[in-house]
């Protein structure tokens, strides 16, 4: 990912997404929705990529949009396909995601980030615009949604979802990184303060309603979940977001377990990839590269009791079936 820290303020900044073409039903950017044409490149360590994996699963797009999983450990060339035979993605034929970036823009010198969607015939990155990718999967790929797919971005709730997404991004999704990569005390404390103030507000909001917006799972829940599921494993200690653990925040902990136990959420989460990436790649924060043994992951399977609040996880739809065999993760506890 493209990241930098301001040497004067010590504030962390994430680079803007460079590739922002959209894959749409009408192909107005030159990239029409076509089954089998594109490949979603992810790291299971990355919360932004995890969003795309969840939405793809919930909507049943696995057979339409294939996925490439990068090694959680990057080198100086960033995301690499060393998990695949001979170190090459078997569909794209490349060793590094940066090769697809270079095909799209030979002069590009910015960060290499996931998720990215690559056009298989040309080998070019189409988009690394992670907020738009999931919205487009919900709204532009509808012809290929599975029967019973949920509406994750219902038209009547979009303004409220967008409003929640904006504050969650600023004060939760991004704030954990701003705390973790800050190089000056004031910058760290600002991010820390915003993070826990927002988590307190979200806890209050979720105390009497099962989901963030409406009575079904929406895009807003997906975006909050991918930060919460990483909280105790990496953000609490590694990024110094340590006022309290997620397991010490009763409402948010029950909410996160509820989602984790919902098909399409927990079955996309790989704690091994998450922990090894953060603790072994961020050597400026963890120079020893030691990966902690904890936390106790079996707690994610504990009853959550959120059913008592009502709500219909998939609305009028149905849960997704099990993940494809090649995407099934090993037992994690």
Backbone torsions as a table, in degrees:
resi	resn	phi	psi	omega
1	UNK	NA	152.9	177.4
2	UNK	-86.5	109.3	-178.2
3	UNK	-132.4	153.8	175.7
4	UNK	-155.2	158.8	177.9
5	UNK	-123.1	128.8	179.8
6	UNK	-65.5	120.8	-176.1
7	UNK	-66.4	-23.0	-179.4
8	UNK	-84.5	-46.5	-175.9
9	UNK	-94.0	-18.7	-175.5
10	UNK	75.0	13.4	-177.5
11	UNK	-86.5	140.1	177.8
12	UNK	-83.3	137.7	177.0
13	UNK	-131.1	135.1	175.1
14	UNK	-97.1	133.6	-178.9
15	UNK	-65.9	147.0	175.9
16	UNK	-63.1	153.3	175.9
17	UNK	-69.4	127.1	-173.9
18	UNK	-85.4	-36.4	-175.7
19	UNK	-102.2	105.8	-170.5
20	UNK	-123.4	16.0	171.6
21	UNK	-60.8	153.3	-179.6
22	UNK	-115.6	143.9	173.4
23	UNK	-94.3	113.9	-170.4
24	UNK	-129.2	161.9	-179.7
25	UNK	-60.7	-35.9	-179.3
26	UNK	-94.3	-2.2	176.6
27	UNK	64.2	29.8	-172.6
28	UNK	-65.4	-22.9	175.8
29	UNK	-94.0	7.4	-177.9
30	UNK	91.8	5.0	-177.7
31	UNK	-127.1	85.6	179.5
32	UNK	-74.8	147.7	173.1
33	UNK	-61.6	123.2	177.3
34	UNK	-144.9	127.5	178.4
35	UNK	-63.3	134.0	176.6
36	UNK	83.9	-6.8	-176.2
37	UNK	-81.9	-29.2	-170.7
38	UNK	-117.9	158.1	179.0
39	UNK	-128.9	127.0	178.2
40	UNK	-88.7	117.8	179.7
41	UNK	-99.9	126.5	-175.8
42	UNK	-135.0	163.8	157.4
43	UNK	-117.5	133.6	177.4
44	UNK	-69.9	-12.5	177.0
45	UNK	-75.9	-28.0	-167.3
46	UNK	-86.2	127.7	179.9
47	UNK	-66.6	-33.3	-179.5
48	UNK	-68.0	-39.9	177.6
49	UNK	-71.4	-35.2	179.1
50	UNK	-58.7	-35.0	176.4
51	UNK	-56.6	-47.4	-177.2
52	UNK	-65.1	-38.0	177.4
53	UNK	-63.1	-42.0	-179.6
54	UNK	-64.6	-49.8	-177.7
55	UNK	-62.8	-42.6	177.5
56	UNK	-58.4	-41.9	179.0
57	UNK	-67.3	-48.1	-176.6
58	UNK	-60.9	-36.4	-177.0
59	UNK	-87.0	-9.0	177.6
60	UNK	74.6	37.6	-176.5
61	UNK	-96.9	11.7	-174.3
62	UNK	-58.0	-40.2	-177.6
63	UNK	-81.6	-9.1	-176.4
64	UNK	-100.2	-38.2	-177.7
65	UNK	-124.0	104.0	-177.6
66	UNK	-73.2	163.9	-175.6
67	UNK	-128.0	141.0	173.1
68	UNK	-116.4	129.7	-177.2
69	UNK	-107.8	118.3	179.4
70	UNK	-81.5	157.7	174.3
71	UNK	-62.1	135.9	179.4
72	UNK	-68.2	-17.8	179.0
73	UNK	-98.2	114.7	179.1
74	UNK	-88.6	159.9	166.4
75	UNK	-117.5	-164.2	-175.2
76	UNK	-64.3	-14.3	177.6
77	UNK	-98.1	10.0	175.3
78	UNK	73.9	-141.1	-169.3
79	UNK	-65.5	131.8	-174.5
80	UNK	-132.7	157.7	-174.2
81	UNK	-104.1	45.7	-178.0
82	UNK	-76.5	-4.1	173.7
83	UNK	-79.9	-15.8	-176.9
84	UNK	-94.2	156.5	177.7
85	UNK	-54.4	135.3	179.0
86	UNK	62.4	13.9	175.5
87	UNK	68.8	24.2	178.9
88	UNK	-127.6	141.1	172.5
89	UNK	-64.1	128.3	-173.5
90	UNK	-69.3	-18.3	179.7
91	UNK	-96.3	-48.5	-177.4
92	UNK	-82.8	-22.2	178.2
93	UNK	73.1	18.7	-176.8
94	UNK	-113.3	156.5	179.8
95	UNK	-92.8	-28.8	-176.4
96	UNK	-133.6	141.7	176.2
97	UNK	-59.2	-29.6	-179.9
98	UNK	-57.8	-25.6	178.0
99	UNK	-64.4	-38.1	177.8
100	UNK	-72.1	-33.1	174.3
101	UNK	-63.9	-44.1	-178.4
102	UNK	-65.9	-33.9	177.9
103	UNK	-66.6	-34.4	179.4
104	UNK	-76.1	-35.0	-178.6
105	UNK	-152.2	96.1	-177.4
106	UNK	-60.8	-19.6	-178.4
107	UNK	-94.3	0.7	-176.8
108	UNK	-69.5	130.6	-179.8
109	UNK	-126.1	10.9	-177.3
110	UNK	-82.5	-167.6	-178.9
111	UNK	-71.8	157.2	177.6
112	UNK	-107.2	111.5	-172.2
113	UNK	-121.0	156.7	171.3
114	UNK	-119.2	151.8	2.7
115	UNK	-75.1	153.9	172.6
116	UNK	-139.5	143.2	175.0
117	UNK	-109.0	127.0	-175.8
118	UNK	-111.6	136.7	173.4
119	UNK	-77.7	115.8	-173.1
120	UNK	-64.1	-45.5	-177.5
121	UNK	-60.3	-40.1	-177.3
122	UNK	-94.6	-18.6	-176.6
123	UNK	75.3	13.1	-176.7
124	UNK	-96.5	141.5	169.2
125	UNK	-65.3	132.0	174.8
126	UNK	-93.2	-46.1	-175.7
127	UNK	-151.8	140.9	165.6
128	UNK	-123.4	23.6	-177.1
129	UNK	-83.5	81.5	-169.2
130	UNK	-58.7	-35.3	178.4
131	UNK	-67.0	-34.3	-177.8
132	UNK	-80.7	-29.9	-177.8
133	UNK	-55.4	-49.5	-176.0
134	UNK	-70.3	-36.0	177.7
135	UNK	-64.5	-38.8	179.6
136	UNK	-70.8	-34.3	174.5
137	UNK	-59.2	-35.7	-179.4
138	UNK	-76.8	-34.6	-169.5
139	UNK	-110.4	-23.4	-176.6
140	UNK	-104.8	-20.8	-177.3
141	UNK	-101.3	21.1	-172.7
142	UNK	-60.7	-29.4	-179.2
143	UNK	-63.5	-18.0	-175.7
144	UNK	-116.3	7.8	174.8
145	UNK	-64.9	148.6	177.0
146	UNK	-68.0	158.4	171.0
147	UNK	-61.6	130.0	-179.8
148	UNK	87.2	8.2	179.0
149	UNK	-63.9	139.8	178.8
150	UNK	-74.8	158.9	172.8
151	UNK	-93.4	100.8	-175.6
152	UNK	-83.4	-10.1	-179.0
153	UNK	-139.6	61.8	-174.7
154	UNK	-61.7	136.5	-171.5
155	UNK	-56.8	-41.0	-177.1
156	UNK	-71.1	-13.5	-178.0
157	UNK	-113.3	6.9	-172.2
158	UNK	-64.1	-38.8	179.9
159	UNK	-61.9	-43.2	179.9
160	UNK	-68.8	-40.5	177.4
161	UNK	-61.9	-44.6	-179.9
162	UNK	-62.1	-39.2	-179.9
163	UNK	-65.1	-45.9	177.8
164	UNK	-64.0	-43.9	-179.5
165	UNK	-59.2	-38.1	-177.7
166	UNK	-64.3	-45.5	-178.0
167	UNK	-75.5	-34.1	177.2
168	UNK	-65.3	-40.8	177.6
169	UNK	-61.4	-51.3	-174.9
170	UNK	-65.3	-41.8	-168.6
171	UNK	-106.0	-7.1	179.1
172	UNK	-127.6	-68.6	-175.6
173	UNK	-55.2	-48.2	-178.6
174	UNK	-85.0	-32.3	-173.6
175	UNK	-64.0	-33.9	179.0
176	UNK	-63.1	-38.5	177.0
177	UNK	-69.4	-39.5	179.8
178	UNK	-64.2	-34.3	174.4
179	UNK	-71.2	-46.6	-174.2
180	UNK	-66.5	-35.9	-175.9
181	UNK	-101.3	1.9	177.6
182	UNK	-60.0	143.3	178.0
183	UNK	-114.1	4.0	174.9
184	UNK	-135.2	146.9	-173.5
185	UNK	-57.3	-43.8	-176.5
186	UNK	-63.4	-41.1	179.2
187	UNK	-64.6	-42.7	177.9
188	UNK	-61.4	-47.5	-176.1
189	UNK	-66.9	-32.9	176.5
190	UNK	-63.0	-47.8	179.8
191	UNK	-64.0	-43.7	179.3
192	UNK	-58.5	-46.2	-177.9
193	UNK	-64.3	-45.6	178.6
194	UNK	-62.8	-41.0	-179.1
195	UNK	-58.6	-53.1	-173.4
196	UNK	-76.2	-27.2	172.9
197	UNK	-64.3	-41.0	-179.9
198	UNK	-71.3	-40.2	177.4
199	UNK	-61.9	-37.2	176.3
200	UNK	-63.8	-42.3	179.8
201	UNK	-66.2	-39.7	178.4
202	UNK	-66.8	-37.6	177.0
203	UNK	-60.9	-43.5	178.5
204	UNK	-63.5	-40.9	-180.0
205	UNK	-63.8	-38.9	-174.1
206	UNK	-89.1	-1.5	-177.9
207	UNK	-62.3	-35.7	-175.8
208	UNK	-121.0	11.3	173.7
209	UNK	-139.8	142.3	-169.9
210	UNK	-74.0	-35.5	-176.8
211	UNK	-124.6	166.7	-172.3
212	UNK	-68.6	-39.7	-177.6
213	UNK	-134.9	122.3	-178.6
214	UNK	72.4	-163.1	-175.9
215	UNK	-111.9	17.2	177.5
216	UNK	-132.0	166.8	175.4
217	UNK	-67.8	133.4	176.3
218	UNK	-131.2	178.3	175.7
219	UNK	-52.0	-33.3	-179.0
220	UNK	-63.0	-40.5	179.3
221	UNK	-67.7	-38.7	178.4
222	UNK	-59.4	-44.9	-175.1
223	UNK	-69.9	-35.1	177.3
224	UNK	-74.4	-40.4	-175.7
225	UNK	-56.6	-43.6	-172.3
226	UNK	-67.6	-21.7	171.2
227	UNK	-82.2	-44.3	-178.8
228	UNK	-60.7	-38.8	-175.2
229	UNK	-69.1	-20.2	178.0
230	UNK	-96.2	-2.5	-166.8
231	UNK	-63.3	-57.8	-176.3
232	UNK	-73.3	-31.9	-178.0
233	UNK	-68.9	-37.1	-176.5
234	UNK	-134.5	-42.4	-170.6
235	UNK	-72.2	-35.0	-177.5
236	UNK	-61.3	-48.4	-178.1
237	UNK	-94.5	-54.9	-174.1
238	UNK	-62.0	-41.1	-178.7
239	UNK	-100.3	8.3	174.5
240	UNK	60.9	31.8	176.0
241	UNK	-93.9	69.4	-161.5
242	UNK	-117.9	28.8	171.8
243	UNK	-60.6	-43.5	171.5
244	UNK	-161.0	161.6	177.4
245	UNK	-80.6	163.7	173.0
246	UNK	-59.7	-39.2	-179.2
247	UNK	-65.4	-12.0	177.7
248	UNK	-101.5	8.0	176.7
249	UNK	-116.7	91.5	-165.1
250	UNK	-54.8	-44.4	-176.6
251	UNK	-68.3	-50.2	-177.8
252	UNK	-66.6	-34.5	178.5
253	UNK	-66.3	-42.5	177.0
254	UNK	-66.8	-41.2	178.1
255	UNK	-60.1	-45.8	-179.4
256	UNK	-65.2	-40.0	177.3
257	UNK	-65.4	-38.7	178.2
258	UNK	-57.1	-48.8	179.5
259	UNK	-67.5	-43.3	-179.5
260	UNK	-56.1	-37.7	-178.1
261	UNK	-84.3	-0.8	176.5
262	UNK	-86.7	128.6	179.1
263	UNK	-52.0	134.5	-178.7
264	UNK	103.2	-16.5	179.4
265	UNK	-103.5	-75.5	-176.2
266	UNK	-60.2	-28.3	-178.2
267	UNK	-77.3	1.7	173.2
268	UNK	-106.1	-3.9	-171.5
269	UNK	-96.8	123.9	178.9
270	UNK	-117.2	97.2	-176.1
271	UNK	-65.2	-29.9	177.0
272	UNK	-62.6	-49.1	177.8
273	UNK	-61.9	-42.1	-178.8
274	UNK	-59.6	-53.0	-174.8
275	UNK	-67.4	-43.4	-179.0
276	UNK	-65.5	-38.7	179.4
277	UNK	-62.3	-56.3	-173.9
278	UNK	-63.3	-45.2	-172.8
279	UNK	-80.9	-22.6	-177.4
280	UNK	-103.3	-20.7	179.9
281	UNK	-91.8	-37.1	-177.4
282	UNK	-83.8	68.3	-174.5
283	UNK	-70.8	-19.2	175.8
284	UNK	-69.5	-23.3	176.9
285	UNK	-96.8	-38.6	-175.8
286	UNK	-128.7	75.6	-173.4
287	UNK	-63.5	-23.1	178.9
288	UNK	-76.4	-19.4	-179.3
289	UNK	62.4	19.8	176.0
290	UNK	-73.9	133.2	179.4
291	UNK	-100.5	122.5	-179.0
292	UNK	-62.4	149.8	177.6
293	UNK	-73.2	-38.2	-176.1
294	UNK	-85.0	-175.9	-2.1
295	UNK	-80.7	-179.2	179.1
296	UNK	-74.7	103.7	-175.2
297	UNK	-72.1	-19.7	-178.6
298	UNK	-63.8	-19.1	179.1
299	UNK	-62.9	-23.0	179.1
300	UNK	-64.6	-19.0	-179.6
301	UNK	-90.9	-2.3	-177.8
302	UNK	-69.0	148.2	177.6
303	UNK	-56.3	144.9	-176.6
304	UNK	-111.4	-24.4	176.7
305	UNK	72.7	6.8	-176.3
306	UNK	-74.0	-14.8	178.2
307	UNK	-57.9	-27.4	-178.3
308	UNK	-63.5	-18.9	179.0
309	UNK	-83.2	-2.4	-178.0
310	UNK	82.3	-143.7	-177.8
311	UNK	81.0	154.7	179.8
312	UNK	-127.8	102.5	-171.9
313	UNK	-47.5	-45.5	-175.3
314	UNK	-109.1	16.6	-179.8
315	UNK	61.6	-127.8	177.9
316	UNK	-86.4	3.0	-178.4
317	UNK	-94.2	-159.9	-174.6
318	UNK	-134.8	160.9	176.0
319	UNK	-66.3	153.7	172.9
320	UNK	-70.4	156.6	174.3
321	UNK	-72.9	-175.7	178.9
322	UNK	-64.3	154.5	178.8
323	UNK	-65.3	157.1	175.0
324	UNK	-55.8	151.4	-175.8
325	UNK	-55.0	-39.9	-176.8
326	UNK	-73.6	-10.3	178.6
327	UNK	-110.7	3.9	179.7
328	UNK	-75.7	128.2	-177.6
329	UNK	-87.1	149.7	175.0
330	UNK	-67.2	157.6	176.6
331	UNK	-57.8	137.8	-174.1
332	UNK	-106.7	-1.3	173.2
333	UNK	-157.2	NA	NA
